[in-house]
């Protein structure tokens, strides 16, 4: 399993598997391909849990069988176009997936069937805020941040959202407010 976009919760992007070595890597072969129908930027990290690959496109979340590359389900949440129109992936915890949206929401989906479990707003899309990052799920919380500061002057924030119902437990600004002029 590769449960976060960075692999293990340590975020080191290192697999402890020993099956692929310098002496056999040249024998690797492509076994299947999955083509998503959307024509958008693909910036999603892939999360793998129990043989299922989960990834996102702008407003779609996919579950694909890792052996056959057959689509198991897709979830689509219509939303307005954003500046970048990207999404960078999901977090997984206890049978649920979590992802951000272009209009600054965080969603929880059932990993088995893609059914949306909750949807909570954490920002203001009218001000240019979005949530394109892949969250991290740990210890009953989903950690996620907003985006928009590069182009819209949005103050960056980090949130801890309850995995069960989407209640925001806490948040903090990643950049302090401006002080008095010197």
Beta strands, then each sheet from edge to edge (+ up, - down):
strand 1: 47-49
strand 2: 52-56
strand 3: 60-65
strand 4: 71-76
strand 5: 91-93
strand 6: 96-100
strand 7: 105-110
strand 8: 116-121
strand 9: 136-138
strand 10: 141-145
strand 11: 157-162
strand 12: 168-173
sheet 1: 1+ 2- 3+ 4-
sheet 2: 5+ 6- 7+ 8-
sheet 3: 9+ 10- 11+ 12-
end
